[in-house]
């Protein structure tokens, strides 16, 4: 049981880190929009898409761990 809880904790920590990265990307994107920097906006958009996919994968792991509790 402790091992499963540790796994859940690790998943939640990973999700927290990924969401913080997403927040920073959104802030960077907003700044690029204000400055009309289309290159940075595009970079942020691509990075957000990749990050959202990482979040989906980690969320799937969390769901598996939670289901096994």
N, C-alpha and C positions, 0 to 999 in steps of 0.2 A: 504493500500500500504506500509506504514511504517513497518507494521508487517511482510509482505512478504520480504521486503528488510533486515529486521533484521534476518529473518530465513536464507536468502541467505548468509548474513555475517557470521552467526554462522556456516553454512555448510562449507564455505570457510576457516574459522578459524580452524575447525576440520580437514579439508583436509590438510591444511598447517602443522598442528601438526603431522598428520599421515605420511606425506612425510618426515618430519624432522626425525621422528623415523626410517623410512625406510633408510634414509641416514646413520644414526648412525649404523644400523644393517649391512649395506653394508660395512661400514668402519671396523666394528668389524670382519666381515667375511673375508675381505681382509687381515687383520692382522693375523687371524687364518690360512689362506692359506699360508701366508709367513712363519709362524711358524710351518706349517705342523701339526696343531692340528685338527684332523678330528672330534673329539667330538664337539668342538666349531663350526666348519663349519656346522655340522649337526644341531646343535641347532639354528644357525642363519638361515639356510635354512627353518626350520620349522616355526620359528618366522616370517620370511619374507612372507611365504605363508599365515599365519594368518593375517598379517598386510595388505597384498594386498587384502584379502577378506574384511577387514574393509574399506579399501579405496574404493573398488567397491560399498559397501553398502552406504557409505557417498556420493559418486558420484551420485548414483541413487537418493538419497534425494535431492541433488543439482539440478539435472535435473528436478525433480518434481516441486521444488520451482521456478526454472527459467521458466518452461512452464506455470506456473500460473501467471506470471507477465504480 
